[in-house]
Amino acid sequence: MLGFSGVTQVVAQERASFQAVDLDAGLTLDQLASRLATRRVVFIGEIHNRYGQHLNQLAIIRRLHQLDPHMAIGVEYFQQHFQPYVDDYIAGQIPVDEFLRKTEYYKRWGYDYRLYAPIFRYARAEHIPVRALNVPTELVSAVARVGISGLSKTQRAGLPRTMEPAGKAYRKLLYEAFEEHQGMTFNHFVEAQLVWDEGMAQSASTYLNVHKSIHMVILAGAGHLEFGYGIPERLERRTHASYAIVLSSGEGIRPGMATYLVLSQKQDLPPAGSLDARLEEKNGECRIGSVVADGAGEKAGLRKGDVLAEIDGQSVKTVADARVALWDRKPGDLVRVEVRRKRFLRAAALLHFDVRLAAPPKPQPEAQ
C-alpha cells in the first residue's frame, strides 16, 4: 500500500511540475490504519464492480475496528428511507434475502451483491452500525431531467437543506463524466450530482453530530470523493471533522486526488450460478424472454414465455426477486424452479423443474 504522504517532489526544468512515487516506500496495512485512525472520517472510494477494491475496503475497516470499535460505516448503496431494514439486518433480525428485498437492492443499485456481502457480514458479526446515505433515485432522476427549478413543491421538500454550488474545478471534473451521459443538459447533470453529494453528506453529518464519539468509514464511488469536491468537503462544512480519502489504483491517477492510494492485485468474483435464461418483466410478471440453446434452463425443461413463480420456495414477481433468490448460488447448484406455462385454449399449467445451474459465459477479451 502506498500513501501520497510519502511522495517525493521532483521539479523539472520546464514550468510544469509533477510528483514521483517511490513504490518501494509504501505503507503496510497496519501503518495505513494507524494514520487513518487519527481522522474522524475515512472515505474509501471504489469502482463499483471491482471486487478487489471491496476487499481492500473490508481490510481497512477490519483494522480500524480493531484499533477503535466505536465506528460506523456509511454506504452509498442504500437510500435513506430504507434505514430501518439496514438496521434490522445488522441486528440479526432479518436474513439477507429479506434485507435485499426490503431495501429494493437489485432494483435501485443493481450490482452483484456478492461484491459487498463480506463487508455487510462483517458489520453484522461485529455489530457495527451501517448508515444508508443515499438520496432517493427518483429525486436524482427528476433533477437530471428537469433541474432543481423544474421540481414540484413536494420534490423540492426532499432536497438537502443546504447546497453549495460546484466550483470550477469540480465542474471540469464532472464534465468528463457527463460526456458519457445522454438526454440531459450539463447544468442539470451538475445539479443532480450536487443533490447526490449534498444528500449523502447531510445524512452522514446528522449521524456524526449526534454520535460525537463515533468515527465513520464512508464507502462510495470514487467520483464522489476525488479531490474532496463531492461528499468530503460538503461533510466537512457540516461537521468540521478531519478526514482522509483512500482510493485504489486505476486509470487517471492525478496528484491531490486522494490522501492515500492503495495498490493491489486485481481479484475477480468467482462465477455465479446461472439459469442460462434471459428474464424480463411484462404485465406485472417475471417471464423467461429466451433460453440459451442447450443451456441449464433448456436442459431442465424451461421454455421461452414461462412465467417464473418461485425459485427454491421464494416468490418471484420481478427480475429483482429472481436475482435475490439466486444471488449466492454457484455453478452446479440444484435449484427448484416453479413456472406457469400457458397452454392453447387451456388453463395455464403450474410446472416444477430442477435446474442444475451453469456458469455464465466467459466475457470476450477487450480489444487492445
Contacts in CASP RR format, 6 or more apart in sequence:
PFRMAT RR
TARGET T0000
AUTHOR 0000-0000-0000
METHOD contacts of the structure
MODEL  1
MLGFSGVTQVVAQERASFQAVDLDAGLTLDQLASRLATRRVVFIGEIHNR
YGQHLNQLAIIRRLHQLDPHMAIGVEYFQQHFQPYVDDYIAGQIPVDEFL
RKTEYYKRWGYDYRLYAPIFRYARAEHIPVRALNVPTELVSAVARVGISG
LSKTQRAGLPRTMEPAGKAYRKLLYEAFEEHQGMTFNHFVEAQLVWDEGM
AQSASTYLNVHKSIHMVILAGAGHLEFGYGIPERLERRTHASYAIVLSSG
EGIRPGMATYLVLSQKQDLPPAGSLDARLEEKNGECRIGSVVADGAGEKA
GLRKGDVLAEIDGQSVKTVADARVALWDRKPGDLVRVEVRRKRFLRAAAL
LHFDVRLAAPPKPQPEAQ
1 26 0 8 1.000
1 27 0 8 1.000
1 28 0 8 1.000
1 29 0 8 1.000
1 31 0 8 1.000
1 32 0 8 1.000
1 260 0 8 1.000
1 262 0 8 1.000
1 263 0 8 1.000
1 264 0 8 1.000
2 21 0 8 1.000
2 23 0 8 1.000
2 25 0 8 1.000
2 26 0 8 1.000
2 27 0 8 1.000
2 260 0 8 1.000
2 261 0 8 1.000
2 262 0 8 1.000
2 263 0 8 1.000
3 26 0 8 1.000
3 27 0 8 1.000
3 32 0 8 1.000
3 259 0 8 1.000
3 260 0 8 1.000
3 261 0 8 1.000
4 19 0 8 1.000
4 21 0 8 1.000
4 255 0 8 1.000
4 256 0 8 1.000
4 258 0 8 1.000
4 259 0 8 1.000
4 260 0 8 1.000
4 261 0 8 1.000
5 35 0 8 1.000
5 259 0 8 1.000
5 260 0 8 1.000
6 21 0 8 1.000
6 22 0 8 1.000
6 25 0 8 1.000
6 26 0 8 1.000
7 19 0 8 1.000
7 20 0 8 1.000
7 21 0 8 1.000
7 255 0 8 1.000
8 19 0 8 1.000
8 20 0 8 1.000
8 21 0 8 1.000
8 22 0 8 1.000
9 17 0 8 1.000
9 19 0 8 1.000
10 17 0 8 1.000
10 18 0 8 1.000
10 19 0 8 1.000
10 20 0 8 1.000
11 17 0 8 1.000
12 18 0 8 1.000
18 255 0 8 1.000
19 255 0 8 1.000
21 261 0 8 1.000
23 263 0 8 1.000
27 35 0 8 1.000
27 260 0 8 1.000
29 59 0 8 1.000
29 60 0 8 1.000
29 63 0 8 1.000
30 63 0 8 1.000
32 60 0 8 1.000
32 63 0 8 1.000
32 246 0 8 1.000
32 260 0 8 1.000
33 60 0 8 1.000
33 63 0 8 1.000
33 64 0 8 1.000
33 66 0 8 1.000
33 67 0 8 1.000
34 67 0 8 1.000
35 244 0 8 1.000
35 260 0 8 1.000
36 42 0 8 1.000
36 60 0 8 1.000
36 64 0 8 1.000
36 244 0 8 1.000
36 246 0 8 1.000
36 260 0 8 1.000
37 64 0 8 1.000
37 67 0 8 1.000
37 68 0 8 1.000
37 215 0 8 1.000
38 242 0 8 1.000
39 215 0 8 1.000
39 241 0 8 1.000
39 242 0 8 1.000
39 243 0 8 1.000
39 244 0 8 1.000
40 208 0 8 1.000
40 215 0 8 1.000
40 216 0 8 1.000
40 239 0 8 1.000
40 241 0 8 1.000
40 242 0 8 1.000
40 243 0 8 1.000
41 204 0 8 1.000
41 208 0 8 1.000
41 215 0 8 1.000
41 216 0 8 1.000
41 217 0 8 1.000
41 218 0 8 1.000
41 232 0 8 1.000
41 235 0 8 1.000
41 239 0 8 1.000
41 241 0 8 1.000
41 242 0 8 1.000
41 243 0 8 1.000
41 244 0 8 1.000
42 60 0 8 1.000
42 64 0 8 1.000
42 215 0 8 1.000
42 216 0 8 1.000
42 217 0 8 1.000
42 218 0 8 1.000
42 243 0 8 1.000
42 244 0 8 1.000
42 246 0 8 1.000
43 217 0 8 1.000
43 218 0 8 1.000
43 220 0 8 1.000
43 225 0 8 1.000
43 231 0 8 1.000
43 232 0 8 1.000
43 243 0 8 1.000
43 244 0 8 1.000
43 245 0 8 1.000
43 246 0 8 1.000
44 56 0 8 1.000
44 57 0 8 1.000
44 60 0 8 1.000
44 217 0 8 1.000
44 218 0 8 1.000
44 219 0 8 1.000
44 246 0 8 1.000
44 247 0 8 1.000
45 53 0 8 1.000
45 57 0 8 1.000
45 219 0 8 1.000
45 220 0 8 1.000
45 221 0 8 1.000
45 222 0 8 1.000
45 223 0 8 1.000
45 224 0 8 1.000
45 225 0 8 1.000
45 245 0 8 1.000
45 246 0 8 1.000
45 247 0 8 1.000
45 248 0 8 1.000
46 53 0 8 1.000
46 54 0 8 1.000
46 57 0 8 1.000
46 219 0 8 1.000
46 220 0 8 1.000
46 221 0 8 1.000
46 222 0 8 1.000
46 248 0 8 1.000
47 53 0 8 1.000
47 221 0 8 1.000
47 222 0 8 1.000
47 248 0 8 1.000
47 250 0 8 1.000
48 111 0 8 1.000
48 115 0 8 1.000
48 221 0 8 1.000
49 111 0 8 1.000
49 112 0 8 1.000
49 115 0 8 1.000
50 248 0 8 1.000
50 266 0 8 1.000
51 114 0 8 1.000
51 115 0 8 1.000
51 267 0 8 1.000
51 268 0 8 1.000
51 269 0 8 1.000
52 248 0 8 1.000
52 264 0 8 1.000
52 266 0 8 1.000
52 267 0 8 1.000
53 248 0 8 1.000
54 115 0 8 1.000
54 116 0 8 1.000
54 118 0 8 1.000
54 119 0 8 1.000
55 118 0 8 1.000
55 264 0 8 1.000
55 267 0 8 1.000
56 248 0 8 1.000
56 262 0 8 1.000
56 264 0 8 1.000
57 119 0 8 1.000
57 217 0 8 1.000
57 219 0 8 1.000
58 118 0 8 1.000
58 119 0 8 1.000
58 122 0 8 1.000
60 217 0 8 1.000
60 246 0 8 1.000
61 71 0 8 1.000
61 73 0 8 1.000
61 119 0 8 1.000
61 122 0 8 1.000
61 123 0 8 1.000
61 128 0 8 1.000
61 217 0 8 1.000
62 122 0 8 1.000
64 71 0 8 1.000
64 215 0 8 1.000
64 217 0 8 1.000
65 71 0 8 1.000
65 126 0 8 1.000
65 128 0 8 1.000
68 215 0 8 1.000
69 126 0 8 1.000
69 128 0 8 1.000
70 213 0 8 1.000
70 214 0 8 1.000
70 215 0 8 1.000
71 128 0 8 1.000
71 214 0 8 1.000
71 215 0 8 1.000
71 216 0 8 1.000
71 217 0 8 1.000
72 128 0 8 1.000
72 129 0 8 1.000
72 130 0 8 1.000
72 131 0 8 1.000
72 207 0 8 1.000
72 211 0 8 1.000
72 214 0 8 1.000
72 215 0 8 1.000
72 216 0 8 1.000
72 217 0 8 1.000
73 119 0 8 1.000
73 123 0 8 1.000
73 128 0 8 1.000
73 129 0 8 1.000
73 130 0 8 1.000
73 131 0 8 1.000
73 216 0 8 1.000
73 217 0 8 1.000
73 218 0 8 1.000
73 219 0 8 1.000
74 130 0 8 1.000
74 131 0 8 1.000
74 132 0 8 1.000
74 133 0 8 1.000
74 204 0 8 1.000
74 216 0 8 1.000
74 217 0 8 1.000
74 218 0 8 1.000
74 219 0 8 1.000
75 130 0 8 1.000
75 131 0 8 1.000
75 132 0 8 1.000
75 133 0 8 1.000
75 134 0 8 1.000
75 218 0 8 1.000
75 219 0 8 1.000
75 220 0 8 1.000
76 133 0 8 1.000
76 134 0 8 1.000
76 200 0 8 1.000
76 219 0 8 1.000
76 220 0 8 1.000
76 221 0 8 1.000
76 224 0 8 1.000
77 105 0 8 1.000
77 109 0 8 1.000
77 111 0 8 1.000
77 116 0 8 1.000
77 132 0 8 1.000
77 134 0 8 1.000
77 219 0 8 1.000
78 86 0 8 1.000
78 103 0 8 1.000
78 105 0 8 1.000
78 109 0 8 1.000
78 132 0 8 1.000
78 133 0 8 1.000
78 134 0 8 1.000
79 103 0 8 1.000
79 108 0 8 1.000
79 132 0 8 1.000
79 134 0 8 1.000
79 135 0 8 1.000
79 136 0 8 1.000
79 137 0 8 1.000
80 132 0 8 1.000
80 133 0 8 1.000
80 134 0 8 1.000
80 135 0 8 1.000
80 136 0 8 1.000
80 203 0 8 1.000
81 132 0 8 1.000
81 136 0 8 1.000
82 102 0 8 1.000
82 103 0 8 1.000
82 104 0 8 1.000
82 132 0 8 1.000
83 131 0 8 1.000
83 132 0 8 1.000
85 94 0 8 1.000
85 99 0 8 1.000
85 102 0 8 1.000
85 103 0 8 1.000
86 99 0 8 1.000
86 103 0 8 1.000
86 130 0 8 1.000
86 131 0 8 1.000
86 132 0 8 1.000
87 129 0 8 1.000
88 94 0 8 1.000
88 99 0 8 1.000
88 102 0 8 1.000
89 96 0 8 1.000
89 98 0 8 1.000
89 99 0 8 1.000
89 120 0 8 1.000
89 124 0 8 1.000
90 120 0 8 1.000
90 123 0 8 1.000
90 124 0 8 1.000
90 127 0 8 1.000
90 128 0 8 1.000
90 129 0 8 1.000
90 130 0 8 1.000
91 127 0 8 1.000
92 124 0 8 1.000
94 102 0 8 1.000
96 117 0 8 1.000
96 120 0 8 1.000
96 328 0 8 1.000
97 314 0 8 1.000
97 324 0 8 1.000
97 325 0 8 1.000
97 327 0 8 1.000
99 105 0 8 1.000
100 106 0 8 1.000
100 113 0 8 1.000
100 324 0 8 1.000
100 327 0 8 1.000
101 320 0 8 1.000
101 321 0 8 1.000
101 324 0 8 1.000
103 132 0 8 1.000
104 320 0 8 1.000
105 113 0 8 1.000
105 320 0 8 1.000
105 324 0 8 1.000
106 113 0 8 1.000
106 319 0 8 1.000
106 320 0 8 1.000
106 323 0 8 1.000
106 324 0 8 1.000
107 318 0 8 1.000
107 320 0 8 1.000
108 137 0 8 1.000
110 323 0 8 1.000
112 269 0 8 1.000
112 272 0 8 1.000
112 327 0 8 1.000
113 327 0 8 1.000
114 269 0 8 1.000
114 272 0 8 1.000
114 327 0 8 1.000
114 328 0 8 1.000
115 269 0 8 1.000
117 328 0 8 1.000
119 219 0 8 1.000
120 130 0 8 1.000
122 128 0 8 1.000
123 129 0 8 1.000
123 130 0 8 1.000
129 214 0 8 1.000
131 203 0 8 1.000
131 204 0 8 1.000
131 207 0 8 1.000
131 216 0 8 1.000
132 203 0 8 1.000
133 199 0 8 1.000
133 200 0 8 1.000
133 203 0 8 1.000
133 204 0 8 1.000
133 218 0 8 1.000
133 220 0 8 1.000
134 196 0 8 1.000
134 199 0 8 1.000
134 200 0 8 1.000
134 203 0 8 1.000
135 158 0 8 1.000
135 160 0 8 1.000
135 195 0 8 1.000
135 196 0 8 1.000
135 199 0 8 1.000
135 200 0 8 1.000
139 155 0 8 1.000
139 158 0 8 1.000
139 159 0 8 1.000
139 195 0 8 1.000
140 192 0 8 1.000
140 195 0 8 1.000
140 196 0 8 1.000
141 192 0 8 1.000
142 151 0 8 1.000
142 155 0 8 1.000
143 151 0 8 1.000
143 188 0 8 1.000
143 191 0 8 1.000
143 192 0 8 1.000
143 195 0 8 1.000
144 184 0 8 1.000
144 188 0 8 1.000
144 189 0 8 1.000
144 191 0 8 1.000
144 192 0 8 1.000
145 184 0 8 1.000
145 188 0 8 1.000
146 188 0 8 1.000
147 187 0 8 1.000
147 188 0 8 1.000
147 191 0 8 1.000
147 192 0 8 1.000
148 156 0 8 1.000
148 159 0 8 1.000
148 191 0 8 1.000
148 195 0 8 1.000
151 159 0 8 1.000
159 195 0 8 1.000
160 195 0 8 1.000
160 198 0 8 1.000
160 199 0 8 1.000
160 201 0 8 1.000
160 202 0 8 1.000
161 202 0 8 1.000
162 198 0 8 1.000
162 202 0 8 1.000
162 238 0 8 1.000
163 194 0 8 1.000
163 195 0 8 1.000
163 198 0 8 1.000
164 194 0 8 1.000
164 198 0 8 1.000
164 234 0 8 1.000
164 237 0 8 1.000
165 194 0 8 1.000
166 174 0 8 1.000
166 190 0 8 1.000
166 193 0 8 1.000
166 194 0 8 1.000
166 229 0 8 1.000
167 229 0 8 1.000
169 227 0 8 1.000
169 229 0 8 1.000
170 227 0 8 1.000
170 229 0 8 1.000
170 230 0 8 1.000
171 190 0 8 1.000
173 223 0 8 1.000
173 226 0 8 1.000
173 227 0 8 1.000
173 229 0 8 1.000
174 189 0 8 1.000
174 190 0 8 1.000
174 193 0 8 1.000
175 186 0 8 1.000
177 223 0 8 1.000
178 186 0 8 1.000
178 189 0 8 1.000
178 190 0 8 1.000
181 189 0 8 1.000
184 192 0 8 1.000
193 230 0 8 1.000
196 224 0 8 1.000
197 224 0 8 1.000
197 230 0 8 1.000
197 231 0 8 1.000
197 234 0 8 1.000
198 234 0 8 1.000
200 218 0 8 1.000
200 220 0 8 1.000
200 224 0 8 1.000
200 231 0 8 1.000
201 230 0 8 1.000
201 231 0 8 1.000
201 234 0 8 1.000
201 235 0 8 1.000
201 237 0 8 1.000
201 238 0 8 1.000
202 234 0 8 1.000
202 238 0 8 1.000
204 216 0 8 1.000
204 218 0 8 1.000
204 231 0 8 1.000
204 235 0 8 1.000
205 235 0 8 1.000
205 238 0 8 1.000
205 239 0 8 1.000
207 214 0 8 1.000
207 216 0 8 1.000
208 214 0 8 1.000
208 216 0 8 1.000
208 239 0 8 1.000
208 241 0 8 1.000
209 238 0 8 1.000
209 239 0 8 1.000
218 231 0 8 1.000
218 235 0 8 1.000
220 231 0 8 1.000
222 247 0 8 1.000
222 248 0 8 1.000
223 230 0 8 1.000
224 230 0 8 1.000
224 231 0 8 1.000
225 231 0 8 1.000
225 232 0 8 1.000
225 245 0 8 1.000
225 247 0 8 1.000
225 258 0 8 1.000
226 245 0 8 1.000
226 247 0 8 1.000
226 257 0 8 1.000
226 258 0 8 1.000
227 256 0 8 1.000
227 257 0 8 1.000
228 245 0 8 1.000
232 243 0 8 1.000
232 245 0 8 1.000
235 241 0 8 1.000
235 243 0 8 1.000
236 243 0 8 1.000
244 259 0 8 1.000
244 260 0 8 1.000
245 257 0 8 1.000
245 258 0 8 1.000
245 259 0 8 1.000
245 260 0 8 1.000
246 258 0 8 1.000
246 259 0 8 1.000
246 260 0 8 1.000
246 261 0 8 1.000
246 262 0 8 1.000
247 253 0 8 1.000
247 257 0 8 1.000
247 258 0 8 1.000
247 260 0 8 1.000
247 261 0 8 1.000
247 262 0 8 1.000
248 261 0 8 1.000
248 262 0 8 1.000
248 263 0 8 1.000
248 264 0 8 1.000
249 261 0 8 1.000
249 262 0 8 1.000
249 263 0 8 1.000
249 264 0 8 1.000
253 261 0 8 1.000
270 330 0 8 1.000
271 330 0 8 1.000
271 331 0 8 1.000
271 359 0 8 1.000
271 360 0 8 1.000
272 326 0 8 1.000
272 327 0 8 1.000
272 329 0 8 1.000
272 330 0 8 1.000
272 331 0 8 1.000
272 360 0 8 1.000
273 326 0 8 1.000
273 329 0 8 1.000
273 330 0 8 1.000
273 331 0 8 1.000
273 332 0 8 1.000
273 333 0 8 1.000
273 357 0 8 1.000
273 358 0 8 1.000
273 359 0 8 1.000
273 360 0 8 1.000
274 296 0 8 1.000
274 331 0 8 1.000
274 357 0 8 1.000
274 358 0 8 1.000
274 359 0 8 1.000
274 360 0 8 1.000
275 296 0 8 1.000
275 297 0 8 1.000
275 302 0 8 1.000
275 326 0 8 1.000
275 335 0 8 1.000
275 337 0 8 1.000
275 355 0 8 1.000
275 357 0 8 1.000
275 358 0 8 1.000
276 291 0 8 1.000
276 292 0 8 1.000
276 295 0 8 1.000
276 296 0 8 1.000
276 297 0 8 1.000
276 298 0 8 1.000
276 358 0 8 1.000
277 288 0 8 1.000
277 289 0 8 1.000
277 290 0 8 1.000
277 291 0 8 1.000
277 292 0 8 1.000
277 297 0 8 1.000
277 302 0 8 1.000
278 288 0 8 1.000
278 289 0 8 1.000
278 290 0 8 1.000
278 291 0 8 1.000
279 286 0 8 1.000
279 287 0 8 1.000
279 288 0 8 1.000
279 289 0 8 1.000
279 308 0 8 1.000
279 319 0 8 1.000
279 322 0 8 1.000
280 286 0 8 1.000
280 287 0 8 1.000
280 288 0 8 1.000
280 289 0 8 1.000
280 319 0 8 1.000
281 287 0 8 1.000
281 318 0 8 1.000
281 319 0 8 1.000
284 317 0 8 1.000
284 318 0 8 1.000
285 307 0 8 1.000
285 308 0 8 1.000
285 317 0 8 1.000
286 307 0 8 1.000
286 308 0 8 1.000
286 316 0 8 1.000
286 317 0 8 1.000
286 318 0 8 1.000
286 319 0 8 1.000
286 321 0 8 1.000
286 322 0 8 1.000
287 305 0 8 1.000
287 306 0 8 1.000
287 307 0 8 1.000
287 308 0 8 1.000
288 302 0 8 1.000
288 303 0 8 1.000
288 304 0 8 1.000
288 305 0 8 1.000
288 306 0 8 1.000
288 307 0 8 1.000
288 308 0 8 1.000
288 339 0 8 1.000
289 304 0 8 1.000
289 305 0 8 1.000
290 304 0 8 1.000
291 297 0 8 1.000
291 298 0 8 1.000
291 302 0 8 1.000
291 303 0 8 1.000
291 304 0 8 1.000
292 298 0 8 1.000
295 358 0 8 1.000
296 355 0 8 1.000
296 356 0 8 1.000
296 357 0 8 1.000
296 358 0 8 1.000
297 353 0 8 1.000
297 355 0 8 1.000
299 356 0 8 1.000
300 337 0 8 1.000
300 353 0 8 1.000
300 354 0 8 1.000
300 355 0 8 1.000
300 356 0 8 1.000
301 353 0 8 1.000
302 337 0 8 1.000
302 339 0 8 1.000
302 353 0 8 1.000
302 355 0 8 1.000
303 341 0 8 1.000
305 341 0 8 1.000
305 342 0 8 1.000
306 339 0 8 1.000
306 340 0 8 1.000
306 341 0 8 1.000
306 351 0 8 1.000
307 339 0 8 1.000
307 340 0 8 1.000
307 341 0 8 1.000
307 342 0 8 1.000
307 348 0 8 1.000
308 316 0 8 1.000
308 322 0 8 1.000
308 337 0 8 1.000
308 338 0 8 1.000
308 339 0 8 1.000
309 315 0 8 1.000
309 316 0 8 1.000
309 338 0 8 1.000
309 339 0 8 1.000
309 340 0 8 1.000
309 350 0 8 1.000
310 316 0 8 1.000
310 336 0 8 1.000
310 337 0 8 1.000
310 338 0 8 1.000
311 322 0 8 1.000
311 325 0 8 1.000
311 326 0 8 1.000
311 335 0 8 1.000
311 336 0 8 1.000
311 337 0 8 1.000
311 338 0 8 1.000
312 325 0 8 1.000
312 335 0 8 1.000
312 336 0 8 1.000
313 325 0 8 1.000
313 336 0 8 1.000
313 338 0 8 1.000
314 321 0 8 1.000
314 324 0 8 1.000
314 325 0 8 1.000
315 321 0 8 1.000
316 322 0 8 1.000
316 325 0 8 1.000
325 335 0 8 1.000
326 335 0 8 1.000
326 357 0 8 1.000
329 335 0 8 1.000
329 357 0 8 1.000
330 357 0 8 1.000
331 357 0 8 1.000
331 358 0 8 1.000
331 359 0 8 1.000
332 356 0 8 1.000
332 357 0 8 1.000
332 358 0 8 1.000
333 356 0 8 1.000
333 357 0 8 1.000
334 354 0 8 1.000
334 355 0 8 1.000
334 356 0 8 1.000
334 357 0 8 1.000
335 354 0 8 1.000
335 355 0 8 1.000
335 357 0 8 1.000
336 352 0 8 1.000
336 353 0 8 1.000
336 354 0 8 1.000
336 355 0 8 1.000
337 352 0 8 1.000
337 353 0 8 1.000
337 354 0 8 1.000
337 355 0 8 1.000
338 350 0 8 1.000
338 351 0 8 1.000
338 352 0 8 1.000
339 350 0 8 1.000
339 351 0 8 1.000
339 353 0 8 1.000
340 348 0 8 1.000
340 349 0 8 1.000
340 350 0 8 1.000
340 351 0 8 1.000
341 348 0 8 1.000
341 349 0 8 1.000
341 351 0 8 1.000
342 348 0 8 1.000
343 349 0 8 1.000
END
